[in-house]
Amino acid sequence: MPEQNGKLLKVTLTKSPIGYNSRQKETVKSLGLRRMSQSVLIGDGPQIRGMIAKVSHLVTVEEVTEVDENETA
């Protein structure tokens, strides 16, 4: 997982990609999101930030400094 300065991003799928073009659906899938309200922890980097920017209307993003043991990627 590429991390920049040890930062992690918590990305949550808040809106369904149904009805959007296939490139946006594939981007959501590439981020590791499969279900509504699912969250994943991803290392912060320019490629990830670009992917998030393309589907920003479908996801919410939080910066995480401490990783909780109960959350899994």
PDB file of N, CA, C and O in Angstrom:
ATOM      1  N   MET A   1       0.847  -1.175   0.000  1.00  0.00           N
ATOM      2  CA  MET A   1       0.000   0.000   0.000  1.00  0.00           C
ATOM      3  C   MET A   1       0.893   1.240   0.000  1.00  0.00           C
ATOM      4  O   MET A   1       1.625   1.455   0.966  1.00  0.00           O
ATOM      5  N   PRO A   2       0.859   2.055  -1.042  1.00  0.00           N
ATOM      6  CA  PRO A   2       1.712   3.238  -1.070  1.00  0.00           C
ATOM      7  C   PRO A   2       1.212   4.307  -0.107  1.00  0.00           C
ATOM      8  O   PRO A   2       0.066   4.750  -0.192  1.00  0.00           O
ATOM      9  N   GLU A   3       2.069   4.705   0.791  1.00  0.00           N
ATOM     10  CA  GLU A   3       1.686   5.723   1.764  1.00  0.00           C
ATOM     11  C   GLU A   3       2.606   6.920   1.616  1.00  0.00           C
ATOM     12  O   GLU A   3       3.810   6.763   1.416  1.00  0.00           O
ATOM     13  N   GLN A   4       2.051   8.094   1.711  1.00  0.00           N
ATOM     14  CA  GLN A   4       2.826   9.313   1.644  1.00  0.00           C
ATOM     15  C   GLN A   4       2.781   9.945   3.026  1.00  0.00           C
ATOM     16  O   GLN A   4       1.714  10.331   3.504  1.00  0.00           O
ATOM     17  N   ASN A   5       3.929  10.049   3.661  1.00  0.00           N
ATOM     18  CA  ASN A   5       4.034  10.597   5.017  1.00  0.00           C
ATOM     19  C   ASN A   5       3.250   9.771   6.026  1.00  0.00           C
ATOM     20  O   ASN A   5       2.851  10.302   7.063  1.00  0.00           O
ATOM     21  N   GLY A   6       3.016   8.487   5.759  1.00  0.00           N
ATOM     22  CA  GLY A   6       2.320   7.630   6.691  1.00  0.00           C
ATOM     23  C   GLY A   6       0.835   7.910   6.822  1.00  0.00           C
ATOM     24  O   GLY A   6       0.205   7.431   7.764  1.00  0.00           O
ATOM     25  N   LYS A   7       0.252   8.679   5.897  1.00  0.00           N
ATOM     26  CA  LYS A   7      -1.159   9.019   5.991  1.00  0.00           C
ATOM     27  C   LYS A   7      -2.009   7.941   5.333  1.00  0.00           C
ATOM     28  O   LYS A   7      -1.605   7.312   4.355  1.00  0.00           O
ATOM     29  N   LEU A   8      -3.178   7.748   5.888  1.00  0.00           N
ATOM     30  CA  LEU A   8      -4.166   6.848   5.312  1.00  0.00           C
ATOM     31  C   LEU A   8      -5.446   7.618   5.058  1.00  0.00           C
ATOM     32  O   LEU A   8      -5.753   8.588   5.752  1.00  0.00           O
ATOM     33  N   LEU A   9      -6.180   7.179   4.065  1.00  0.00           N
ATOM     34  CA  LEU A   9      -7.476   7.767   3.765  1.00  0.00           C
ATOM     35  C   LEU A   9      -8.554   6.717   3.988  1.00  0.00           C
ATOM     36  O   LEU A   9      -8.408   5.569   3.569  1.00  0.00           O
ATOM     37  N   LYS A  10      -9.622   7.108   4.642  1.00  0.00           N
ATOM     38  CA  LYS A  10     -10.779   6.244   4.798  1.00  0.00           C
ATOM     39  C   LYS A  10     -11.797   6.685   3.755  1.00  0.00           C
ATOM     40  O   LYS A  10     -12.354   7.779   3.842  1.00  0.00           O
ATOM     41  N   VAL A  11     -12.037   5.825   2.768  1.00  0.00           N
ATOM     42  CA  VAL A  11     -12.934   6.134   1.663  1.00  0.00           C
ATOM     43  C   VAL A  11     -14.204   5.317   1.850  1.00  0.00           C
ATOM     44  O   VAL A  11     -14.134   4.099   2.018  1.00  0.00           O
ATOM     45  N   THR A  12     -15.367   5.970   1.824  1.00  0.00           N
ATOM     46  CA  THR A  12     -16.653   5.319   2.024  1.00  0.00           C
ATOM     47  C   THR A  12     -17.538   5.566   0.814  1.00  0.00           C
ATOM     48  O   THR A  12     -17.673   6.700   0.355  1.00  0.00           O
ATOM     49  N   LEU A  13     -18.145   4.492   0.297  1.00  0.00           N
ATOM     50  CA  LEU A  13     -19.069   4.615  -0.824  1.00  0.00           C
ATOM     51  C   LEU A  13     -20.413   5.086  -0.287  1.00  0.00           C
ATOM     52  O   LEU A  13     -21.067   4.361   0.463  1.00  0.00           O
ATOM     53  N   THR A  14     -20.837   6.297  -0.661  1.00  0.00           N
ATOM     54  CA  THR A  14     -22.069   6.872  -0.124  1.00  0.00           C
ATOM     55  C   THR A  14     -23.197   6.910  -1.140  1.00  0.00           C
ATOM     56  O   THR A  14     -24.359   7.080  -0.771  1.00  0.00           O
ATOM     57  N   LYS A  15     -22.865   6.751  -2.420  1.00  0.00           N
ATOM     58  CA  LYS A  15     -23.882   6.787  -3.465  1.00  0.00           C
ATOM     59  C   LYS A  15     -23.594   5.668  -4.450  1.00  0.00           C
ATOM     60  O   LYS A  15     -22.432   5.373  -4.732  1.00  0.00           O
ATOM     61  N   SER A  16     -24.625   5.050  -4.968  1.00  0.00           N
ATOM     62  CA  SER A  16     -24.468   3.920  -5.882  1.00  0.00           C
ATOM     63  C   SER A  16     -23.926   4.374  -7.237  1.00  0.00           C
ATOM     64  O   SER A  16     -24.341   5.408  -7.760  1.00  0.00           O
ATOM     65  N   PRO A  17     -22.991   3.593  -7.807  1.00  0.00           N
ATOM     66  CA  PRO A  17     -22.484   3.924  -9.140  1.00  0.00           C
ATOM     67  C   PRO A  17     -23.413   3.482 -10.272  1.00  0.00           C
ATOM     68  O   PRO A  17     -23.095   3.681 -11.444  1.00  0.00           O
ATOM     69  N   ILE A  18     -24.553   2.885  -9.933  1.00  0.00           N
ATOM     70  CA  ILE A  18     -25.519   2.485 -10.958  1.00  0.00           C
ATOM     71  C   ILE A  18     -26.003   3.747 -11.670  1.00  0.00           C
ATOM     72  O   ILE A  18     -26.352   4.734 -11.022  1.00  0.00           O
ATOM     73  N   GLY A  19     -26.024   3.712 -12.983  1.00  0.00           N
ATOM     74  CA  GLY A  19     -26.465   4.855 -13.768  1.00  0.00           C
ATOM     75  C   GLY A  19     -25.326   5.758 -14.212  1.00  0.00           C
ATOM     76  O   GLY A  19     -25.541   6.696 -14.979  1.00  0.00           O
ATOM     77  N   TYR A  20     -24.114   5.484 -13.737  1.00  0.00           N
ATOM     78  CA  TYR A  20     -22.943   6.244 -14.164  1.00  0.00           C
ATOM     79  C   TYR A  20     -22.164   5.417 -15.168  1.00  0.00           C
ATOM     80  O   TYR A  20     -22.379   4.210 -15.283  1.00  0.00           O
ATOM     81  N   ASN A  21     -21.255   6.060 -15.901  1.00  0.00           N
ATOM     82  CA  ASN A  21     -20.553   5.342 -16.952  1.00  0.00           C
ATOM     83  C   ASN A  21     -19.609   4.279 -16.392  1.00  0.00           C
ATOM     84  O   ASN A  21     -19.284   4.284 -15.205  1.00  0.00           O
ATOM     85  N   SER A  22     -19.180   3.379 -17.256  1.00  0.00           N
ATOM     86  CA  SER A  22     -18.399   2.222 -16.820  1.00  0.00           C
ATOM     87  C   SER A  22     -17.034   2.616 -16.248  1.00  0.00           C
ATOM     88  O   SER A  22     -16.498   1.906 -15.396  1.00  0.00           O
ATOM     89  N   ARG A  23     -16.470   3.727 -16.700  1.00  0.00           N
ATOM     90  CA  ARG A  23     -15.177   4.153 -16.164  1.00  0.00           C
ATOM     91  C   ARG A  23     -15.294   4.531 -14.691  1.00  0.00           C
ATOM     92  O   ARG A  23     -14.396   4.238 -13.901  1.00  0.00           O
ATOM     93  N   GLN A  24     -16.388   5.173 -14.322  1.00  0.00           N
ATOM     94  CA  GLN A  24     -16.586   5.526 -12.920  1.00  0.00           C
ATOM     95  C   GLN A  24     -16.860   4.285 -12.094  1.00  0.00           C
ATOM     96  O   GLN A  24     -16.386   4.183 -10.962  1.00  0.00           O
ATOM     97  N   LYS A  25     -17.620   3.334 -12.636  1.00  0.00           N
ATOM     98  CA  LYS A  25     -17.872   2.077 -11.929  1.00  0.00           C
ATOM     99  C   LYS A  25     -16.571   1.324 -11.688  1.00  0.00           C
ATOM    100  O   LYS A  25     -16.365   0.778 -10.604  1.00  0.00           O
ATOM    101  N   GLU A  26     -15.687   1.288 -12.692  1.00  0.00           N
ATOM    102  CA  GLU A  26     -14.403   0.608 -12.556  1.00  0.00           C
ATOM    103  C   GLU A  26     -13.490   1.315 -11.555  1.00  0.00           C
ATOM    104  O   GLU A  26     -12.723   0.664 -10.844  1.00  0.00           O
ATOM    105  N   THR A  27     -13.571   2.630 -11.499  1.00  0.00           N
ATOM    106  CA  THR A  27     -12.766   3.384 -10.538  1.00  0.00           C
ATOM    107  C   THR A  27     -13.196   3.060  -9.116  1.00  0.00           C
ATOM    108  O   THR A  27     -12.355   2.872  -8.238  1.00  0.00           O
ATOM    109  N   VAL A  28     -14.504   2.994  -8.888  1.00  0.00           N
ATOM    110  CA  VAL A  28     -15.021   2.637  -7.560  1.00  0.00           C
ATOM    111  C   VAL A  28     -14.547   1.232  -7.196  1.00  0.00           C
ATOM    112  O   VAL A  28     -14.132   0.986  -6.063  1.00  0.00           O
ATOM    113  N   LYS A  29     -14.608   0.329  -8.139  1.00  0.00           N
ATOM    114  CA  LYS A  29     -14.171  -1.049  -7.913  1.00  0.00           C
ATOM    115  C   LYS A  29     -12.671  -1.105  -7.626  1.00  0.00           C
ATOM    116  O   LYS A  29     -12.231  -1.873  -6.771  1.00  0.00           O
ATOM    117  N   SER A  30     -11.890  -0.297  -8.334  1.00  0.00           N
ATOM    118  CA  SER A  30     -10.443  -0.256  -8.141  1.00  0.00           C
ATOM    119  C   SER A  30     -10.062   0.288  -6.768  1.00  0.00           C
ATOM    120  O   SER A  30      -9.013  -0.063  -6.226  1.00  0.00           O
ATOM    121  N   LEU A  31     -10.898   1.128  -6.217  1.00  0.00           N
ATOM    122  CA  LEU A  31     -10.665   1.627  -4.860  1.00  0.00           C
ATOM    123  C   LEU A  31     -10.975   0.564  -3.809  1.00  0.00           C
ATOM    124  O   LEU A  31     -10.679   0.752  -2.629  1.00  0.00           O
ATOM    125  N   GLY A  32     -11.567  -0.545  -4.233  1.00  0.00           N
ATOM    126  CA  GLY A  32     -11.873  -1.636  -3.305  1.00  0.00           C
ATOM    127  C   GLY A  32     -13.257  -1.546  -2.718  1.00  0.00           C
ATOM    128  O   GLY A  32     -13.551  -2.217  -1.729  1.00  0.00           O
ATOM    129  N   LEU A  33     -14.117  -0.733  -3.303  1.00  0.00           N
ATOM    130  CA  LEU A  33     -15.472  -0.549  -2.787  1.00  0.00           C
ATOM    131  C   LEU A  33     -16.443  -1.394  -3.587  1.00  0.00           C
ATOM    132  O   LEU A  33     -16.463  -1.335  -4.817  1.00  0.00           O
ATOM    133  N   ARG A  34     -17.244  -2.178  -2.892  1.00  0.00           N
ATOM    134  CA  ARG A  34     -18.194  -3.057  -3.554  1.00  0.00           C
ATOM    135  C   ARG A  34     -19.639  -2.796  -3.138  1.00  0.00           C
ATOM    136  O   ARG A  34     -20.556  -2.957  -3.944  1.00  0.00           O
ATOM    137  N   ARG A  35     -19.847  -2.395  -1.887  1.00  0.00           N
ATOM    138  CA  ARG A  35     -21.203  -2.206  -1.369  1.00  0.00           C
ATOM    139  C   ARG A  35     -21.384  -0.785  -0.851  1.00  0.00           C
ATOM    140  O   ARG A  35     -20.419  -0.089  -0.534  1.00  0.00           O
ATOM    141  N   MET A  36     -22.637  -0.376  -0.775  1.00  0.00           N
ATOM    142  CA  MET A  36     -22.974   0.926  -0.197  1.00  0.00           C
ATOM    143  C   MET A  36     -22.540   0.947   1.272  1.00  0.00           C
ATOM    144  O   MET A  36     -22.652  -0.058   1.974  1.00  0.00           O
ATOM    145  N   SER A  37     -22.060   2.065   1.714  1.00  0.00           N
ATOM    146  CA  SER A  37     -21.604   2.304   3.094  1.00  0.00           C
ATOM    147  C   SER A  37     -20.364   1.499   3.465  1.00  0.00           C
ATOM    148  O   SER A  37     -19.983   1.472   4.636  1.00  0.00           O
ATOM    149  N   GLN A  38     -19.731   0.847   2.506  1.00  0.00           N
ATOM    150  CA  GLN A  38     -18.495   0.129   2.780  1.00  0.00           C
ATOM    151  C   GLN A  38     -17.348   1.127   2.828  1.00  0.00           C
ATOM    152  O   GLN A  38     -17.287   2.058   2.025  1.00  0.00           O
ATOM    153  N   SER A  39     -16.441   0.924   3.775  1.00  0.00           N
ATOM    154  CA  SER A  39     -15.276   1.793   3.904  1.00  0.00           C
ATOM    155  C   SER A  39     -14.004   0.982   3.737  1.00  0.00           C
ATOM    156  O   SER A  39     -13.945  -0.179   4.140  1.00  0.00           O
ATOM    157  N   VAL A  40     -12.985   1.592   3.144  1.00  0.00           N
ATOM    158  CA  VAL A  40     -11.675   0.972   3.014  1.00  0.00           C
ATOM    159  C   VAL A  40     -10.617   1.986   3.422  1.00  0.00           C
ATOM    160  O   VAL A  40     -10.807   3.193   3.271  1.00  0.00           O
ATOM    161  N   LEU A  41      -9.499   1.482   3.941  1.00  0.00           N
ATOM    162  CA  LEU A  41      -8.359   2.326   4.263  1.00  0.00           C
ATOM    163  C   LEU A  41      -7.350   2.181   3.137  1.00  0.00           C
ATOM    164  O   LEU A  41      -6.943   1.071   2.795  1.00  0.00           O
ATOM    165  N   ILE A  42      -6.951   3.301   2.565  1.00  0.00           N
ATOM    166  CA  ILE A  42      -6.045   3.304   1.423  1.00  0.00           C
ATOM    167  C   ILE A  42      -4.917   4.280   1.717  1.00  0.00           C
ATOM    168  O   ILE A  42      -5.143   5.349   2.285  1.00  0.00           O
ATOM    169  N   GLY A  43      -3.708   3.911   1.333  1.00  0.00           N
ATOM    170  CA  GLY A  43      -2.567   4.812   1.480  1.00  0.00           C
ATOM    171  C   GLY A  43      -2.751   6.053   0.625  1.00  0.00           C
ATOM    172  O   GLY A  43      -3.258   5.985  -0.495  1.00  0.00           O
ATOM    173  N   ASP A  44      -2.333   7.183   1.167  1.00  0.00           N
ATOM    174  CA  ASP A  44      -2.486   8.462   0.461  1.00  0.00           C
ATOM    175  C   ASP A  44      -1.386   8.606  -0.578  1.00  0.00           C
ATOM    176  O   ASP A  44      -0.205   8.430  -0.276  1.00  0.00           O
ATOM    177  N   GLY A  45      -1.778   8.926  -1.795  1.00  0.00           N
ATOM    178  CA  GLY A  45      -0.820   9.139  -2.871  1.00  0.00           C
ATOM    179  C   GLY A  45      -1.487   9.869  -4.017  1.00  0.00           C
ATOM    180  O   GLY A  45      -2.712   9.984  -4.042  1.00  0.00           O
ATOM    181  N   PRO A  46      -0.712  10.363  -4.965  1.00  0.00           N
ATOM    182  CA  PRO A  46      -1.300  11.133  -6.063  1.00  0.00           C
ATOM    183  C   PRO A  46      -2.240  10.308  -6.948  1.00  0.00           C
ATOM    184  O   PRO A  46      -3.239  10.835  -7.438  1.00  0.00           O
ATOM    185  N   GLN A  47      -1.935   9.024  -7.160  1.00  0.00           N
ATOM    186  CA  GLN A  47      -2.815   8.195  -7.983  1.00  0.00           C
ATOM    187  C   GLN A  47      -4.155   7.975  -7.302  1.00  0.00           C
ATOM    188  O   GLN A  47      -5.203   8.030  -7.945  1.00  0.00           O
ATOM    189  N   ILE A  48      -4.116   7.729  -6.006  1.00  0.00           N
ATOM    190  CA  ILE A  48      -5.352   7.512  -5.241  1.00  0.00           C
ATOM    191  C   ILE A  48      -6.162   8.799  -5.190  1.00  0.00           C
ATOM    192  O   ILE A  48      -7.384   8.767  -5.336  1.00  0.00           O
ATOM    193  N   ARG A  49      -5.497   9.930  -4.984  1.00  0.00           N
ATOM    194  CA  ARG A  49      -6.201  11.219  -4.953  1.00  0.00           C
ATOM    195  C   ARG A  49      -6.893  11.497  -6.291  1.00  0.00           C
ATOM    196  O   ARG A  49      -7.994  12.049  -6.318  1.00  0.00           O
ATOM    197  N   GLY A  50      -6.252  11.117  -7.397  1.00  0.00           N
ATOM    198  CA  GLY A  50      -6.852  11.297  -8.716  1.00  0.00           C
ATOM    199  C   GLY A  50      -8.070  10.430  -8.907  1.00  0.00           C
ATOM    200  O   GLY A  50      -9.067  10.870  -9.479  1.00  0.00           O
ATOM    201  N   MET A  51      -7.998   9.180  -8.426  1.00  0.00           N
ATOM    202  CA  MET A  51      -9.141   8.275  -8.528  1.00  0.00           C
ATOM    203  C   MET A  51     -10.309   8.808  -7.706  1.00  0.00           C
ATOM    204  O   MET A  51     -11.458   8.773  -8.146  1.00  0.00           O
ATOM    205  N   ILE A  52     -10.007   9.295  -6.521  1.00  0.00           N
ATOM    206  CA  ILE A  52     -11.049   9.850  -5.656  1.00  0.00           C
ATOM    207  C   ILE A  52     -11.676  11.084  -6.292  1.00  0.00           C
ATOM    208  O   ILE A  52     -12.886  11.288  -6.186  1.00  0.00           O
ATOM    209  N   ALA A  53     -10.874  11.900  -6.946  1.00  0.00           N
ATOM    210  CA  ALA A  53     -11.399  13.107  -7.593  1.00  0.00           C
ATOM    211  C   ALA A  53     -12.381  12.751  -8.705  1.00  0.00           C
ATOM    212  O   ALA A  53     -13.356  13.470  -8.921  1.00  0.00           O
ATOM    213  N   LYS A  54     -12.135  11.650  -9.413  1.00  0.00           N
ATOM    214  CA  LYS A  54     -13.015  11.244 -10.511  1.00  0.00           C
ATOM    215  C   LYS A  54     -14.381  10.770 -10.021  1.00  0.00           C
ATOM    216  O   LYS A  54     -15.374  10.883 -10.739  1.00  0.00           O
ATOM    217  N   VAL A  55     -14.430  10.237  -8.794  1.00  0.00           N
ATOM    218  CA  VAL A  55     -15.702   9.726  -8.268  1.00  0.00           C
ATOM    219  C   VAL A  55     -16.073  10.432  -6.968  1.00  0.00           C
ATOM    220  O   VAL A  55     -16.718   9.841  -6.102  1.00  0.00           O
ATOM    221  N   SER A  56     -15.670  11.687  -6.830  1.00  0.00           N
ATOM    222  CA  SER A  56     -15.912  12.425  -5.584  1.00  0.00           C
ATOM    223  C   SER A  56     -17.389  12.585  -5.268  1.00  0.00           C
ATOM    224  O   SER A  56     -17.757  12.767  -4.107  1.00  0.00           O
ATOM    225  N   HIS A  57     -18.246  12.518  -6.292  1.00  0.00           N
ATOM    226  CA  HIS A  57     -19.685  12.640  -6.071  1.00  0.00           C
ATOM    227  C   HIS A  57     -20.297  11.337  -5.539  1.00  0.00           C
ATOM    228  O   HIS A  57     -21.467  11.315  -5.157  1.00  0.00           O
ATOM    229  N   LEU A  58     -19.515  10.261  -5.513  1.00  0.00           N
ATOM    230  CA  LEU A  58     -20.009   8.965  -5.045  1.00  0.00           C
ATOM    231  C   LEU A  58     -19.427   8.549  -3.691  1.00  0.00           C
ATOM    232  O   LEU A  58     -19.959   7.650  -3.041  1.00  0.00           O
ATOM    233  N   VAL A  59     -18.343   9.193  -3.265  1.00  0.00           N
ATOM    234  CA  VAL A  59     -17.646   8.756  -2.057  1.00  0.00           C
ATOM    235  C   VAL A  59     -17.430   9.920  -1.094  1.00  0.00           C
ATOM    236  O   VAL A  59     -17.505  11.089  -1.474  1.00  0.00           O
ATOM    237  N   THR A  60     -17.160   9.566   0.168  1.00  0.00           N
ATOM    238  CA  THR A  60     -16.690  10.541   1.147  1.00  0.00           C
ATOM    239  C   THR A  60     -15.309  10.088   1.598  1.00  0.00           C
ATOM    240  O   THR A  60     -15.021   8.892   1.636  1.00  0.00           O
ATOM    241  N   VAL A  61     -14.459  11.049   1.938  1.00  0.00           N
ATOM    242  CA  VAL A  61     -13.069  10.755   2.281  1.00  0.00           C
ATOM    243  C   VAL A  61     -12.733  11.410   3.608  1.00  0.00           C
ATOM    244  O   VAL A  61     -13.082  12.565   3.849  1.00  0.00           O
ATOM    245  N   GLU A  62     -12.046  10.657   4.472  1.00  0.00           N
ATOM    246  CA  GLU A  62     -11.553  11.176   5.744  1.00  0.00           C
ATOM    247  C   GLU A  62     -10.084  10.817   5.860  1.00  0.00           C
ATOM    248  O   GLU A  62      -9.683   9.719   5.473  1.00  0.00           O
ATOM    249  N   GLU A  63      -9.284  11.720   6.385  1.00  0.00           N
ATOM    250  CA  GLU A  63      -7.892  11.397   6.661  1.00  0.00           C
ATOM    251  C   GLU A  63      -7.818  10.703   8.009  1.00  0.00           C
ATOM    252  O   GLU A  63      -8.443  11.137   8.976  1.00  0.00           O
ATOM    253  N   VAL A  64      -7.057   9.632   8.068  1.00  0.00           N
ATOM    254  CA  VAL A  64      -6.928   8.842   9.288  1.00  0.00           C
ATOM    255  C   VAL A  64      -5.479   8.910   9.742  1.00  0.00           C
ATOM    256  O   VAL A  64      -4.559   8.679   8.958  1.00  0.00           O
ATOM    257  N   THR A  65      -5.286   9.232  11.026  1.00  0.00           N
ATOM    258  CA  THR A  65      -3.933   9.270  11.562  1.00  0.00           C
ATOM    259  C   THR A  65      -3.627   8.007  12.351  1.00  0.00           C
ATOM    260  O   THR A  65      -2.511   7.492  12.284  1.00  0.00           O
ATOM    261  N   GLU A  66      -4.600   7.504  13.095  1.00  0.00           N
ATOM    262  CA  GLU A  66      -4.426   6.268  13.850  1.00  0.00           C
ATOM    263  C   GLU A  66      -5.316   5.195  13.254  1.00  0.00           C
ATOM    264  O   GLU A  66      -6.465   5.452  12.895  1.00  0.00           O
ATOM    265  N   VAL A  67      -4.776   3.989  13.151  1.00  0.00           N
ATOM    266  CA  VAL A  67      -5.543   2.877  12.607  1.00  0.00           C
ATOM    267  C   VAL A  67      -6.133   2.102  13.766  1.00  0.00           C
ATOM    268  O   VAL A  67      -5.415   1.646  14.656  1.00  0.00           O
ATOM    269  N   ASP A  68      -7.456   1.956  13.747  1.00  0.00           N
ATOM    270  CA  ASP A  68      -8.153   1.172  14.760  1.00  0.00           C
ATOM    271  C   ASP A  68      -7.996  -0.295  14.401  1.00  0.00           C
ATOM    272  O   ASP A  68      -8.116  -0.656  13.231  1.00  0.00           O
ATOM    273  N   GLU A  69      -7.733  -1.140  15.375  1.00  0.00           N
ATOM    274  CA  GLU A  69      -7.517  -2.571  15.142  1.00  0.00           C
ATOM    275  C   GLU A  69      -8.759  -3.252  14.571  1.00  0.00           C
ATOM    276  O   GLU A  69      -8.637  -4.275  13.897  1.00  0.00           O
ATOM    277  N   ASN A  70      -9.949  -2.710  14.823  1.00  0.00           N
ATOM    278  CA  ASN A  70     -11.191  -3.339  14.354  1.00  0.00           C
ATOM    279  C   ASN A  70     -11.481  -3.053  12.885  1.00  0.00           C
ATOM    280  O   ASN A  70     -12.255  -3.779  12.260  1.00  0.00           O
ATOM    281  N   GLU A  71     -10.877  -2.017  12.328  1.00  0.00           N
ATOM    282  CA  GLU A  71     -11.108  -1.676  10.927  1.00  0.00           C
ATOM    283  C   GLU A  71     -10.117  -2.419  10.062  1.00  0.00           C
ATOM    284  O   GLU A  71      -8.930  -2.496  10.379  1.00  0.00           O
ATOM    285  N   THR A  72     -10.623  -2.976   8.946  1.00  0.00           N
ATOM    286  CA  THR A  72      -9.745  -3.697   8.035  1.00  0.00           C
ATOM    287  C   THR A  72      -9.865  -3.096   6.649  1.00  0.00           C
ATOM    288  O   THR A  72     -10.883  -2.497   6.303  1.00  0.00           O
ATOM    289  N   ALA A  73      -8.828  -3.260   5.871  1.00  0.00           N
ATOM    290  CA  ALA A  73      -8.820  -2.725   4.511  1.00  0.00           C
ATOM    291  C   ALA A  73      -9.366  -3.730   3.529  1.00  0.00           C
ATOM    292  O   ALA A  73      -9.434  -3.450   2.332  1.00  0.00           O
TER     293      ALA A  73
END
